[in-house]
Amino acid sequence: MDNFETKPKNFDEAIKLAKEIERLETTVKSMKDNFKSFVEEYGAVETDFERWDFYPSVSWAFDKESTKEIARTLILEGTDPWDLIKFAPKDLINQGWNEESLAQFGNKKVTKRFTSRKL
């Protein structure tokens, strides 16, 4: 099977296709790393449809005191801060919680994500 545009018909063809995907993904990662270096040195690059450049990504972090002040300010503005507070399951698990503990307070949602994992 060298026509990777068709659906594999057996495991041998599926393995060939998976290996080709792995090869292409590795190639794309390398190409992006090289391209990123170019853009860092020379600036943005425009194609017919896209502009490749570095764009800011903003995040905020608040300490405990600031968090308390934010909650107080929200209350004064008429907003219930509990409507905005979300607990990340990952953080609760890091605190020693297990799925049974989480299930007492919420509903588990399982989705299928197609990806590969290193062996």
Buried (B, 14 or more C-beta within 10 A) or exposed (E): BEEEEEEBEEEEBEEBBEEEEEEEEEEEEEEEEEEEEEEEEEEEEEEEEEEBEEEEEEEEEEEEEEEEEEBEEBEEEEEEBEEEEEEEEEEBEEEEBEEEEBEEEEEEEEEEEEEEEEE
